[in-house]
Amino acid sequence: MADRRLYPIPESLVGERVDAVIARVTGLSRAASARIIDRGEAWLDGKTVSRSDRVAAGQSLEVVIPDPPRTSPIPTDIDIPILYEDADIVVVDKPAGLAAHPSLNFEGPDVLGALMGRGIQLSAYGPPERKGIVHRLDVGTSGCMVVAKSELAYSVLKQAFRDRTVTKIYHALVQGHPDPLAGTIDAPIGRDHRHQWKMGIRDDGRHAITHYEAIEAMPGASLLKIHLETGRTHQIRVHMAAVGHPCVGDDMYGADPQLSRALNLSRQWLHAVSLGFTHPRTGEWVEFHAPYPDDLANALGLIWKGKR
Protein backbone atom coordinates (compact mmCIF):
# COMPACT_ATOMS: atom_id res chain seq x y z
CA MET A 1 0.00 0.00 0.00
CA ALA A 2 1.28 3.50 -0.90
CA ASP A 3 2.70 5.42 2.07
CA ARG A 4 2.25 9.17 2.65
CA ARG A 5 5.32 10.67 4.35
CA LEU A 6 6.32 14.10 5.66
CA TYR A 7 9.85 15.49 5.18
CA PRO A 8 11.25 18.77 6.54
CA ILE A 9 13.35 20.59 3.93
CA PRO A 10 17.08 20.19 4.75
CA GLU A 11 19.02 23.43 4.74
CA SER A 12 21.36 22.03 2.08
CA LEU A 13 18.46 21.70 -0.38
CA VAL A 14 16.91 25.14 0.03
CA GLY A 15 16.38 26.73 -3.39
CA GLU A 16 16.52 23.44 -5.29
CA ARG A 17 13.80 22.18 -7.66
CA VAL A 18 11.19 20.14 -5.88
CA ASP A 19 11.60 17.10 -8.17
CA ALA A 20 15.31 17.00 -7.28
CA VAL A 21 14.50 17.41 -3.59
CA ILE A 22 12.02 14.53 -3.64
CA ALA A 23 14.65 12.32 -5.27
CA ARG A 24 17.23 13.27 -2.61
CA VAL A 25 15.06 12.83 0.48
CA THR A 26 13.23 9.67 -0.64
CA GLY A 27 16.01 7.88 -2.52
CA LEU A 28 13.77 7.52 -5.58
CA SER A 29 14.99 8.29 -9.10
CA ARG A 30 14.42 11.74 -10.61
CA ALA A 31 12.01 10.19 -13.11
CA ALA A 32 10.00 8.47 -10.35
CA SER A 33 9.91 11.74 -8.41
CA ALA A 34 8.57 13.56 -11.48
CA ARG A 35 5.82 10.97 -11.85
CA ILE A 36 4.77 11.52 -8.23
CA ILE A 37 4.47 15.26 -8.89
CA ASP A 38 2.55 14.69 -12.13
CA ARG A 39 0.04 12.54 -10.24
CA GLY A 40 -0.56 15.37 -7.76
CA GLU A 41 0.92 13.34 -4.90
CA ALA A 42 3.48 15.87 -3.61
CA TRP A 43 2.75 18.94 -1.47
CA LEU A 44 4.76 21.84 -0.06
CA ASP A 45 3.08 23.19 3.07
CA GLY A 46 -0.15 21.55 1.93
CA LYS A 47 -0.14 22.88 -1.64
CA THR A 48 0.46 20.69 -4.70
CA VAL A 49 3.58 21.47 -6.69
CA SER A 50 4.92 21.39 -10.23
CA ARG A 51 8.29 19.90 -11.13
CA SER A 52 10.10 23.25 -11.45
CA ASP A 53 8.89 24.76 -8.15
CA ARG A 54 11.69 25.67 -5.75
CA VAL A 55 11.71 24.80 -2.06
CA ALA A 56 12.27 27.38 0.66
CA ALA A 57 13.66 27.27 4.18
CA GLY A 58 11.19 26.12 6.80
CA GLN A 59 8.85 24.38 4.39
CA SER A 60 7.63 20.81 4.80
CA LEU A 61 7.35 18.38 1.93
CA GLU A 62 4.68 15.69 1.89
CA VAL A 63 5.00 12.83 -0.60
CA VAL A 64 3.03 9.69 -1.42
CA ILE A 65 5.66 6.97 -1.73
CA PRO A 66 4.51 4.41 -4.32
CA ASP A 67 4.48 0.69 -3.69
CA PRO A 68 7.77 -1.00 -4.54
CA PRO A 69 7.80 -2.14 -8.17
CA ARG A 70 7.62 -5.85 -8.80
CA THR A 71 10.98 -7.47 -9.35
CA SER A 72 9.80 -10.80 -10.68
CA PRO A 73 7.77 -11.52 -13.83
CA ILE A 74 4.10 -12.37 -13.41
CA PRO A 75 2.43 -14.95 -15.68
CA THR A 76 0.38 -13.01 -18.24
CA ASP A 77 -2.16 -14.20 -20.79
CA ILE A 78 -0.58 -12.64 -23.90
CA ASP A 79 -0.31 -14.27 -27.30
CA ILE A 80 3.42 -14.11 -28.06
CA PRO A 81 4.46 -15.90 -31.26
CA ILE A 82 7.00 -18.71 -30.71
CA LEU A 83 9.45 -19.11 -33.60
CA TYR A 84 11.33 -22.03 -32.06
CA GLU A 85 11.54 -23.91 -28.77
CA ASP A 86 13.55 -26.81 -27.37
CA ALA A 87 14.84 -27.82 -23.94
CA ASP A 88 17.46 -25.05 -23.92
CA ILE A 89 16.05 -22.01 -25.71
CA VAL A 90 12.85 -20.34 -26.82
CA VAL A 91 12.91 -17.83 -29.69
CA VAL A 92 9.99 -15.42 -29.89
CA ASP A 93 8.72 -12.84 -32.35
CA LYS A 94 8.35 -10.10 -29.74
CA PRO A 95 5.39 -7.80 -30.37
CA ALA A 96 5.80 -4.06 -29.87
CA GLY A 97 4.49 -2.95 -26.48
CA LEU A 98 6.17 -5.73 -24.49
CA ALA A 99 9.28 -5.10 -22.46
CA ALA A 100 11.89 -7.85 -22.36
CA HIS A 101 11.49 -8.16 -18.58
CA PRO A 102 10.04 -6.25 -15.59
CA SER A 103 11.78 -2.95 -14.85
CA LEU A 104 11.44 0.10 -12.64
CA ASN A 105 10.52 2.37 -15.54
CA PHE A 106 7.86 0.26 -17.29
CA GLU A 107 4.57 -0.92 -15.85
CA GLY A 108 3.27 -2.88 -18.83
CA PRO A 109 3.55 -6.55 -19.87
CA ASP A 110 6.85 -8.28 -20.58
CA VAL A 111 8.21 -11.25 -22.52
CA LEU A 112 9.04 -13.31 -19.44
CA GLY A 113 5.52 -12.96 -18.07
CA ALA A 114 4.03 -13.87 -21.45
CA LEU A 115 6.19 -17.01 -21.67
CA MET A 116 5.35 -18.00 -18.10
CA GLY A 117 1.68 -17.52 -18.96
CA ARG A 118 2.13 -20.19 -21.63
CA GLY A 119 3.63 -22.58 -19.10
CA ILE A 120 7.19 -22.28 -20.43
CA GLN A 121 9.83 -22.90 -17.77
CA LEU A 122 12.78 -20.53 -18.11
CA SER A 123 16.34 -20.58 -16.79
CA ALA A 124 16.67 -19.97 -13.05
CA TYR A 125 19.88 -18.05 -13.72
CA GLY A 126 20.23 -14.29 -13.85
CA PRO A 127 18.79 -11.52 -11.63
CA PRO A 128 15.22 -12.22 -10.35
CA GLU A 129 13.57 -9.85 -12.84
CA ARG A 130 15.69 -11.03 -15.78
CA LYS A 131 15.91 -14.81 -15.42
CA GLY A 132 16.81 -16.31 -18.77
CA ILE A 133 17.31 -12.93 -20.46
CA VAL A 134 20.49 -12.88 -22.56
CA HIS A 135 19.65 -9.80 -24.68
CA ARG A 136 16.85 -7.27 -25.00
CA LEU A 137 14.73 -5.40 -27.51
CA ASP A 138 13.20 -1.99 -26.78
CA VAL A 139 9.55 -1.95 -25.76
CA GLY A 140 8.65 -0.35 -29.09
CA THR A 141 10.83 -2.67 -31.20
CA SER A 142 9.43 -5.94 -32.53
CA GLY A 143 11.06 -9.10 -33.83
CA CYS A 144 13.41 -11.97 -33.00
CA MET A 145 14.47 -12.45 -29.40
CA VAL A 146 15.96 -15.54 -27.72
CA VAL A 147 15.44 -16.47 -24.05
CA ALA A 148 17.41 -19.19 -22.22
CA LYS A 149 15.58 -22.12 -20.64
CA SER A 150 18.60 -23.98 -19.23
CA GLU A 151 21.71 -23.06 -17.25
CA LEU A 152 23.86 -24.13 -20.19
CA ALA A 153 21.98 -21.92 -22.65
CA TYR A 154 22.11 -18.93 -20.31
CA SER A 155 25.86 -19.06 -19.78
CA VAL A 156 26.77 -19.89 -23.40
CA LEU A 157 24.47 -17.30 -24.96
CA LYS A 158 25.47 -14.55 -22.53
CA GLN A 159 29.08 -15.15 -23.53
CA ALA A 160 28.17 -15.24 -27.23
CA PHE A 161 26.55 -11.81 -26.99
CA ARG A 162 29.57 -10.49 -25.09
CA ASP A 163 31.90 -11.93 -27.74
CA ARG A 164 29.72 -10.49 -30.54
CA THR A 165 29.40 -13.83 -32.30
CA VAL A 166 25.62 -13.44 -32.57
CA THR A 167 24.27 -12.05 -35.85
CA LYS A 168 21.55 -9.45 -35.26
CA ILE A 169 19.87 -8.02 -38.36
CA TYR A 170 17.25 -5.27 -38.21
CA HIS A 171 15.20 -3.46 -40.81
CA ALA A 172 14.54 0.22 -40.18
CA LEU A 173 12.51 2.74 -42.15
CA VAL A 174 14.30 6.05 -41.72
CA GLN A 175 13.49 9.56 -42.82
CA GLY A 176 15.31 10.84 -45.89
CA HIS A 177 18.05 9.13 -47.88
CA PRO A 178 21.39 8.44 -46.15
CA ASP A 179 24.49 9.53 -48.04
CA PRO A 180 26.33 7.24 -48.53
CA LEU A 181 23.66 4.57 -49.00
CA ALA A 182 25.83 2.09 -47.06
CA GLY A 183 28.18 2.81 -44.22
CA THR A 184 29.20 2.44 -40.59
CA ILE A 185 28.35 4.69 -37.66
CA ASP A 186 30.95 4.52 -34.89
CA ALA A 187 29.93 6.80 -32.02
CA PRO A 188 29.80 6.20 -28.24
CA ILE A 189 26.39 6.13 -26.58
CA GLY A 190 25.52 7.17 -23.04
CA ARG A 191 22.54 8.37 -21.05
CA ASP A 192 21.23 11.83 -21.83
CA HIS A 193 21.39 13.47 -18.40
CA ARG A 194 18.72 16.02 -19.40
CA HIS A 195 16.21 13.22 -20.00
CA GLN A 196 16.78 10.02 -18.02
CA TRP A 197 14.72 7.92 -20.43
CA LYS A 198 16.81 8.92 -23.47
CA MET A 199 20.25 8.01 -24.74
CA GLY A 200 22.60 10.14 -26.82
CA ILE A 201 26.04 10.43 -28.39
CA ARG A 202 28.48 11.17 -25.57
CA ASP A 203 32.27 11.29 -25.47
CA ASP A 204 32.16 9.35 -22.21
CA GLY A 205 29.60 6.84 -23.53
CA ARG A 206 30.04 3.15 -24.33
CA HIS A 207 31.62 2.05 -27.59
CA ALA A 208 28.89 1.49 -30.23
CA ILE A 209 29.09 0.46 -33.90
CA THR A 210 26.19 0.22 -36.36
CA HIS A 211 26.51 -0.97 -39.98
CA TYR A 212 23.75 -0.08 -42.45
CA GLU A 213 22.90 -0.40 -46.11
CA ALA A 214 19.91 0.82 -48.08
CA ILE A 215 17.46 -1.81 -49.29
CA GLU A 216 15.12 0.57 -51.05
CA ALA A 217 14.63 4.33 -51.44
CA MET A 218 11.08 5.66 -51.17
CA PRO A 219 9.48 9.09 -51.27
CA GLY A 220 11.06 10.86 -48.31
CA ALA A 221 12.32 7.69 -46.64
CA SER A 222 14.66 4.72 -46.95
CA LEU A 223 14.33 1.11 -45.87
CA LEU A 224 17.64 0.04 -44.35
CA LYS A 225 19.22 -3.28 -43.43
CA ILE A 226 21.13 -2.79 -40.19
CA HIS A 227 23.73 -5.04 -38.58
CA LEU A 228 24.62 -4.28 -34.98
CA GLU A 229 28.22 -4.94 -34.02
CA THR A 230 27.50 -3.83 -30.45
CA GLY A 231 24.23 -3.82 -28.53
CA ARG A 232 23.72 -0.56 -26.64
CA THR A 233 20.38 0.74 -25.39
CA HIS A 234 18.50 2.48 -28.24
CA GLN A 235 21.62 2.08 -30.41
CA ILE A 236 19.99 2.10 -33.86
CA ARG A 237 17.59 4.88 -32.91
CA VAL A 238 20.35 7.09 -31.49
CA HIS A 239 22.82 6.47 -34.32
CA MET A 240 20.33 7.06 -37.12
CA ALA A 241 19.05 10.24 -35.45
CA ALA A 242 22.65 11.42 -35.00
CA VAL A 243 23.27 11.28 -38.77
CA GLY A 244 20.01 13.11 -39.50
CA HIS A 245 17.88 10.09 -40.43
CA PRO A 246 15.73 9.10 -37.42
CA CYS A 247 13.56 6.03 -37.62
CA VAL A 248 10.13 6.93 -38.97
CA GLY A 249 7.71 7.13 -36.05
CA ASP A 250 10.47 7.67 -33.46
CA ASP A 251 9.23 10.99 -32.10
CA MET A 252 11.55 10.67 -29.07
CA TYR A 253 14.60 10.96 -31.30
CA GLY A 254 13.43 13.67 -33.66
CA ALA A 255 11.17 11.96 -36.20
CA ASP A 256 8.46 14.07 -37.84
CA PRO A 257 5.30 13.57 -35.71
CA GLN A 258 3.06 14.52 -38.64
CA LEU A 259 4.52 11.68 -40.67
CA SER A 260 4.01 9.30 -37.72
CA ARG A 261 0.32 10.22 -37.57
CA ALA A 262 -0.12 9.98 -41.33
CA LEU A 263 1.29 6.44 -41.29
CA ASN A 264 -0.71 5.41 -38.19
CA LEU A 265 2.52 4.65 -36.35
CA SER A 266 2.60 4.82 -32.56
CA ARG A 267 6.20 3.58 -32.32
CA GLN A 268 9.47 3.57 -34.24
CA TRP A 269 9.60 1.65 -37.53
CA LEU A 270 12.24 -0.84 -36.37
CA HIS A 271 12.08 -4.63 -36.53
CA ALA A 272 14.56 -7.39 -35.64
CA VAL A 273 14.14 -9.48 -38.79
CA SER A 274 16.68 -12.19 -38.04
CA LEU A 275 18.82 -13.61 -35.26
CA GLY A 276 21.59 -16.16 -35.72
CA PHE A 277 23.86 -17.89 -33.22
CA THR A 278 25.57 -21.16 -32.40
CA HIS A 279 23.15 -23.42 -30.55
CA PRO A 280 24.45 -23.74 -26.97
CA ARG A 281 24.03 -27.53 -26.85
CA THR A 282 24.42 -28.86 -30.40
CA GLY A 283 27.10 -26.42 -31.55
CA GLU A 284 25.23 -25.96 -34.84
CA TRP A 285 24.54 -22.55 -36.34
CA VAL A 286 20.83 -21.69 -36.12
CA GLU A 287 19.02 -18.71 -37.60
CA PHE A 288 15.52 -17.38 -37.10
CA HIS A 289 13.41 -14.87 -39.02
CA ALA A 290 10.38 -12.76 -38.12
CA PRO A 291 8.02 -11.18 -40.71
CA TYR A 292 6.98 -7.55 -40.50
CA PRO A 293 4.02 -7.03 -38.16
CA ASP A 294 0.89 -5.43 -39.59
CA ASP A 295 1.55 -1.87 -38.37
CA LEU A 296 5.00 -1.74 -40.00
CA ALA A 297 3.86 -3.43 -43.21
CA ASN A 298 0.92 -1.02 -43.53
CA ALA A 299 3.14 2.03 -42.91
CA LEU A 300 5.62 0.79 -45.49
CA GLY A 301 2.86 0.44 -48.05
CA LEU A 302 1.51 3.92 -47.34
CA ILE A 303 4.85 5.67 -47.61
CA TRP A 304 5.72 3.81 -50.81
CA LYS A 305 2.48 4.99 -52.40
CA GLY A 306 3.10 8.53 -51.21
CA LYS A 307 -0.13 8.59 -49.18
CA ARG A 308 0.89 10.96 -46.42
C-alpha positions in Angstrom: 0.0 0.0 0.0 1.3 3.5 -0.9 2.7 5.4 2.1 2.2 9.2 2.6 5.3 10.7 4.4 6.3 14.1 5.7 9.8 15.5 5.2 11.2 18.8 6.5 13.4 20.6 3.9 17.1 20.2 4.8 19.0 23.4 4.7 21.4 22.0 2.1 18.5 21.7 -0.4 16.9 25.1 0.0 16.4 26.7 -3.4 16.5 23.4 -5.3 13.8 22.2 -7.7 11.2 20.1 -5.9 11.6 17.1 -8.2 15.3 17.0 -7.3 14.5 17.4 -3.6 12.0 14.5 -3.6 14.6 12.3 -5.3 17.2 13.3 -2.6 15.1 12.8 0.5 13.2 9.7 -0.6 16.0 7.9 -2.5 13.8 7.5 -5.6 15.0 8.3 -9.1 14.4 11.7 -10.6 12.0 10.2 -13.1 10.0 8.5 -10.4 9.9 11.7 -8.4 8.6 13.6 -11.5 5.8 11.0 -11.8 4.8 11.5 -8.2 4.5 15.3 -8.9 2.5 14.7 -12.1 0.0 12.5 -10.2 -0.6 15.4 -7.8 0.9 13.3 -4.9 3.5 15.9 -3.6 2.7 18.9 -1.5 4.8 21.8 -0.1 3.1 23.2 3.1 -0.1 21.5 1.9 -0.1 22.9 -1.6 0.5 20.7 -4.7 3.6 21.5 -6.7 4.9 21.4 -10.2 8.3 19.9 -11.1 10.1 23.2 -11.4 8.9 24.8 -8.2 11.7 25.7 -5.8 11.7 24.8 -2.1 12.3 27.4 0.7 13.7 27.3 4.2 11.2 26.1 6.8 8.9 24.4 4.4 7.6 20.8 4.8 7.4 18.4 1.9 4.7 15.7 1.9 5.0 12.8 -0.6 3.0 9.7 -1.4 5.7 7.0 -1.7 4.5 4.4 -4.3 4.5 0.7 -3.7 7.8 -1.0 -4.5 7.8 -2.1 -8.2 7.6 -5.9 -8.8 11.0 -7.5 -9.4 9.8 -10.8 -10.7 7.8 -11.5 -13.8 4.1 -12.4 -13.4 2.4 -14.9 -15.7 0.4 -13.0 -18.2 -2.2 -14.2 -20.8 -0.6 -12.6 -23.9 -0.3 -14.3 -27.3 3.4 -14.1 -28.1 4.5 -15.9 -31.3 7.0 -18.7 -30.7 9.4 -19.1 -33.6 11.3 -22.0 -32.1 11.5 -23.9 -28.8 13.6 -26.8 -27.4 14.8 -27.8 -23.9 17.5 -25.0 -23.9 16.0 -22.0 -25.7 12.9 -20.3 -26.8 12.9 -17.8 -29.7 10.0 -15.4 -29.9 8.7 -12.8 -32.3 8.3 -10.1 -29.7 5.4 -7.8 -30.4 5.8 -4.1 -29.9 4.5 -3.0 -26.5 6.2 -5.7 -24.5 9.3 -5.1 -22.5 11.9 -7.9 -22.4 11.5 -8.2 -18.6 10.0 -6.2 -15.6 11.8 -3.0 -14.9 11.4 0.1 -12.6 10.5 2.4 -15.5 7.9 0.3 -17.3 4.6 -0.9 -15.9 3.3 -2.9 -18.8 3.6 -6.5 -19.9 6.8 -8.3 -20.6 8.2 -11.3 -22.5 9.0 -13.3 -19.4 5.5 -13.0 -18.1 4.0 -13.9 -21.4 6.2 -17.0 -21.7 5.4 -18.0 -18.1 1.7 -17.5 -19.0 2.1 -20.2 -21.6 3.6 -22.6 -19.1 7.2 -22.3 -20.4 9.8 -22.9 -17.8 12.8 -20.5 -18.1 16.3 -20.6 -16.8 16.7 -20.0 -13.1 19.9 -18.0 -13.7 20.2 -14.3 -13.8 18.8 -11.5 -11.6 15.2 -12.2 -10.4 13.6 -9.9 -12.8 15.7 -11.0 -15.8 15.9 -14.8 -15.4 16.8 -16.3 -18.8 17.3 -12.9 -20.5 20.5 -12.9 -22.6 19.7 -9.8 -24.7 16.8 -7.3 -25.0 14.7 -5.4 -27.5 13.2 -2.0 -26.8 9.5 -2.0 -25.8 8.7 -0.3 -29.1 10.8 -2.7 -31.2 9.4 -5.9 -32.5 11.1 -9.1 -33.8 13.4 -12.0 -33.0 14.5 -12.5 -29.4 16.0 -15.5 -27.7 15.4 -16.5 -24.0 17.4 -19.2 -22.2 15.6 -22.1 -20.6 18.6 -24.0 -19.2 21.7 -23.1 -17.3 23.9 -24.1 -20.2 22.0 -21.9 -22.6 22.1 -18.9 -20.3 25.9 -19.1 -19.8 26.8 -19.9 -23.4 24.5 -17.3 -25.0 25.5 -14.5 -22.5 29.1 -15.2 -23.5 28.2 -15.2 -27.2 26.5 -11.8 -27.0 29.6 -10.5 -25.1 31.9 -11.9 -27.7 29.7 -10.5 -30.5 29.4 -13.8 -32.3 25.6 -13.4 -32.6 24.3 -12.0 -35.9 21.5 -9.4 -35.3 19.9 -8.0 -38.4 17.2 -5.3 -38.2 15.2 -3.5 -40.8 14.5 0.2 -40.2 12.5 2.7 -42.2 14.3 6.1 -41.7 13.5 9.6 -42.8 15.3 10.8 -45.9 18.0 9.1 -47.9 21.4 8.4 -46.2 24.5 9.5 -48.0 26.3 7.2 -48.5 23.7 4.6 -49.0 25.8 2.1 -47.1 28.2 2.8 -44.2 29.2 2.4 -40.6 28.4 4.7 -37.7 31.0 4.5 -34.9 29.9 6.8 -32.0 29.8 6.2 -28.2 26.4 6.1 -26.6 25.5 7.2 -23.0 22.5 8.4 -21.1 21.2 11.8 -21.8 21.4 13.5 -18.4 18.7 16.0 -19.4 16.2 13.2 -20.0 16.8 10.0 -18.0 14.7 7.9 -20.4 16.8 8.9 -23.5 20.2 8.0 -24.7 22.6 10.1 -26.8 26.0 10.4 -28.4 28.5 11.2 -25.6 32.3 11.3 -25.5 32.2 9.4 -22.2 29.6 6.8 -23.5 30.0 3.2 -24.3 31.6 2.1 -27.6 28.9 1.5 -30.2 29.1 0.5 -33.9 26.2 0.2 -36.4 26.5 -1.0 -40.0 23.7 -0.1 -42.4 22.9 -0.4 -46.1 19.9 0.8 -48.1 17.5 -1.8 -49.3 15.1 0.6 -51.0 14.6 4.3 -51.4 11.1 5.7 -51.2 9.5 9.1 -51.3 11.1 10.9 -48.3 12.3 7.7 -46.6 14.7 4.7 -47.0 14.3 1.1 -45.9 17.6 0.0 -44.4 19.2 -3.3 -43.4 21.1 -2.8 -40.2 23.7 -5.0 -38.6 24.6 -4.3 -35.0 28.2 -4.9 -34.0 27.5 -3.8 -30.5 24.2 -3.8 -28.5 23.7 -0.6 -26.6 20.4 0.7 -25.4 18.5 2.5 -28.2 21.6 2.1 -30.4 20.0 2.1 -33.9 17.6 4.9 -32.9 20.3 7.1 -31.5 22.8 6.5 -34.3 20.3 7.1 -37.1 19.0 10.2 -35.5 22.7 11.4 -35.0 23.3 11.3 -38.8 20.0 13.1 -39.5 17.9 10.1 -40.4 15.7 9.1 -37.4 13.6 6.0 -37.6 10.1 6.9 -39.0 7.7 7.1 -36.1 10.5 7.7 -33.5 9.2 11.0 -32.1 11.5 10.7 -29.1 14.6 11.0 -31.3 13.4 13.7 -33.7 11.2 12.0 -36.2 8.5 14.1 -37.8 5.3 13.6 -35.7 3.1 14.5 -38.6 4.5 11.7 -40.7 4.0 9.3 -37.7 0.3 10.2 -37.6 -0.1 10.0 -41.3 1.3 6.4 -41.3 -0.7 5.4 -38.2 2.5 4.6 -36.3 2.6 4.8 -32.6 6.2 3.6 -32.3 9.5 3.6 -34.2 9.6 1.6 -37.5 12.2 -0.8 -36.4 12.1 -4.6 -36.5 14.6 -7.4 -35.6 14.1 -9.5 -38.8 16.7 -12.2 -38.0 18.8 -13.6 -35.3 21.6 -16.2 -35.7 23.9 -17.9 -33.2 25.6 -21.2 -32.4 23.1 -23.4 -30.5 24.4 -23.7 -27.0 24.0 -27.5 -26.9 24.4 -28.9 -30.4 27.1 -26.4 -31.5 25.2 -26.0 -34.8 24.5 -22.5 -36.3 20.8 -21.7 -36.1 19.0 -18.7 -37.6 15.5 -17.4 -37.1 13.4 -14.9 -39.0 10.4 -12.8 -38.1 8.0 -11.2 -40.7 7.0 -7.5 -40.5 4.0 -7.0 -38.2 0.9 -5.4 -39.6 1.6 -1.9 -38.4 5.0 -1.7 -40.0 3.9 -3.4 -43.2 0.9 -1.0 -43.5 3.1 2.0 -42.9 5.6 0.8 -45.5 2.9 0.4 -48.1 1.5 3.9 -47.3 4.9 5.7 -47.6 5.7 3.8 -50.8 2.5 5.0 -52.4 3.1 8.5 -51.2 -0.1 8.6 -49.2 0.9 11.0 -46.4 
